[in-house]
Amino acid sequence: MQNFQFDFAGAKLSLLPSGALWWPDKTLLCVSDLHLGKSERAARRLGRLLPPYETRDTLQQLEEDLRQTGASIVVCLGDSFDDLESSYNLPEAETLWITRLMAGRRWVWIEGNHDPGPVEFGGTHLAELFEPPLYFRHIARDGASAEVSGHYHPKARIHLPTGPVSRACMLFDTDRIILPAYGTYTGGLRSDDAALSNLMREEAIAVLTGSPPRPIPMPR
Amino acid sequence: MLDRSANPALMLIAPTGGGKTLAGFLPSLVELGPNPDSGLHTLYISPLKALAADMRRNLMSPINEVGLNIRVEDRSGDTTQTRKKAQRADPPHILLTTPESLALLLSYEDAPRMFSGLKRVVVDELHALAESKRGDQLMLCLSRLQALCPELRRVGLSATVEDPPALAAFVAPHPTPCHIIQADPGPDPDIGMLTTDTPPPWSGGGGRYAIPEVLEQVAKHKTTLIFHNTRAQAEIFFHELWLANEDGLPIGIHHGSLALEQRKKVEAAMVAGQLRAVVCTGSLDLGLDWGDVDLVIQVGAPKNVKRLVQRIGRANHRYNAPSKALILPANRWEVIECHAAIEAVLAHDLDGDPRGPGPLDVLCQHILITACAAPFDENALFDEVRKAGPFHSLSRAAFDNCLDFVATGGYALQAYDRWQRLMQRPDGLWQLRDPRLAQQVRMNVGTIIDTDTLKVRMKGRSGASAGKPLGEVEESFAASLVPGDTFLMGGKIVRFESLREMEVQVSRDRGRKPKLAVFSGTKFATSTQLSVRILELLHRPTLPDLPGHTQDWINLQAELSQLPRPGRILVESFPHDDRAHSCIYGFAGKNAQQTLGLMVTRQMEELGLGPLGFVATDYATLIWSIAPITDPPQVLNADQLHDGLEGWLAENALMKRSFKGAATIAGLITRNLPGKRSSGRQATFSSDILYDTLRKYDPDHLLLQITRTEAMRGLIGFARIDEMMARTQGLIDHVITDQVTPFSAPLFLEVGKVPVDGAGREALLQAEADRLMEQSGLSSLLPK
């Protein structure tokens, strides 16, 4: 697997092609915005019957990344479930699948805006996690440093002779990392949106997900 | 018309104009008489909102003259809510509307009451409606109406078509016979090629070389319509026309991307006789008399004989005068194509692909709409649907699939027991689980799928206030713009300033040449029948009617290579610029030749021939590669082509676009409502993800079946590849030569070259990413 390796706040990190963040020195894998149970919520709230396969697709990918990296700590950076109810309504097979993935690992659920409060799974439930020297939280905080967050689902666009290509991406500068959404049914916010350009420093880099991940200057 | 007015189904075919719409209304006026009872008597359906509004004005004058007490009203998306409510409570005698508005009316609980007295339905421009899913939806709605009012009689009004009985079977309630009335087609048109001093260029579609000759014709006639095949070509031509228009002849432009206000202005000026010419596209194919048109110029090969005939009918709307038309071939190949098309017009040999069976996504929407109005019985609905012409052979299994999709999502994984959209009641009737869903269904009524477009607006003076709207461009085009880029809009050169709140802001540019020319419009492929005529024409011993330069070109091709033969595929292989080239003459139309390019290069990749790219036209595909094709049957094998359709071709962007359309119509995803679209909110995600997920976990899902069916027609055009393989039995003439051949030469100049994907594209991405990092100096910050 080809990863994108970089140094951040003194930590040696890698972005995996899937958009997961890997910290080998701590054997820590961080994924953000899984939005499990999204199709169930759409059916419940909007009467939209989307293909009900996004949870297994996301878990499949997560299982693959865990196998590849052999992570012993997993940090889910918030919005792990599309809402609190969807975590209760998950089919039994998928609940079991999550429990199986969690077995034998330290598992941290960070609260997100979609799934505040404790979810019914085990593991540790935190508003944020400090794993020196890095802070893990769902939404980036103004003026923070050494911060890893998610929430925005950043994506970036690059112009090729064949036309524009848009992919989910990780944004990073000297202060912060914003991870792409890991879940299958997740759209993106373009990096040139004010919400993102105001957060990131001038020299920020966007790393497009894919195999291998590709760094470009953050389009703004 | 009056003699037959008791028939349950009638079709009137008359050339454009000819007053057929008023003829369609005559029986209604007679039946209603001077003092009719209240209640809806006649429903008039037209494909254009504007047509319904104009028709009201046209009808009111005879009604008022004779002093009839008949109420006529129109109804469309533009009608006010109050007016609409009043119409449902107290309908007029004659209601003029569109297929979408009718579908919406049928979704209300009070539909049976509103339509209870309905006697007649008049469908205008039936030939145009039948070309799209709007026609299929309308026929389902008419079946619904027929069930509400068994005595209902239908009249279809159509321009000249190639297969009247097929269209009659489409519009009539199955299996009721439909009588066809053919109006006198009038004299043959006066049609010819516009000859020019300069020979046409080898490639391109604009016809700009003939500007002086076109201006000369405009000066000689009262009003000229100048038809183009795409909006971009119309824009460029209009711009150049004005640069050369030294006499300042009043000339306007009209196409579907222009803002409504702009179009209305041009239409009004035309009706008032203030314009000497209008440069236009298919947006003027339908509609009323646009003033005193005495000449139609078709720029570029018409691609389709039927459309050409309908366009020619736009000139001289009087019955006994021949329509006058000139065709301007845009390039050398089109000289041959135009000649073949003129012969077809004079031989009354119209073309058209037979309609496929009614599409299932439209049926899914119809089931939802039916459920909004009232709980329904599935057996009764099935019988009703099969009475619609396009759905008469629908199988019960296919119907059940659609019902299951609407009710549960139709997934192999039964996930939505609690949230089904439709539920079966104890008495067996199906109803909406949650009545509030009806609102959402109504917002999504219709089968017109707009490509995502963005409004173009002049930037306000102060920068803050919005300037006036100019029109629309496709989102993909807008996304490719960089500030400072210039392009044509409404004949003016504008400069791209910024993309703000989903609007393209531009300013005026003083330059004479726009940097970017293209925003795409509809592209037609040359019809099967016209392609056959071209192949036949090439093999005549002499071609005295063709200009000398074109004759010389054809003779040179015969001498240096050979002419493509009707029963075989010609493949030429030759080196050029240190690369191997192969030109495949399939005459399958541009979409299919494009798909063929994808498929053959894929095959070449597997054989290790190193394909680098290809370009396609209506008649051939040119492929360049590292190693030459030595054995064409290896890459042109019917079985392998079919495997491709099922396999890797499914990943093609065009397939995803077809899926998006089907998913929107069937109600899986909701449409982007204008003004309601969020600017890239992270909550919305693209339909491509749904498509990929379904392919992975539920490959037999109904929507994927529909997508595959659509790939046969339309943008993928796979049916034309099938047709080509059947026509030639896979027989191939392979010519190996050491130089570019005369017929392949124009393809080298063709725009729209497609680099072969896969390894190639990743390399491009890598190169561009590296360049950007290097340029910005950021690469030094990354660990080595």
Interface residues (C-beta under 8 A of the other chain):
Chain A: Q5 F6 D7 S39 E40 A43 R44 L46 G47 R48 L49 L50 P51 P52 Y53 E54 R56 D57 P91 Y152 H153 R157 I158 H159 L160 P161 T162 G163 P164 V165 A181 T184 Y185 T186 G187 G188 L189 R190 D193 E203 I205 L208 R214 P215 I216 P217
Chain B: T408 G409 Y411 L413 A415 Y416 R418 W419 R421 R433 D434 R436 L437 Q440 S476 A479 S480 L668 I669 T670 S679 G680 R681 Q682 A683 T684 F685 S686 I689 L690 T693 L694 K696 Y697 D698 H701 P755 R761 L764 L765 Q766 E768 A769 L772 M773 S776 L778 L781 L782 P783
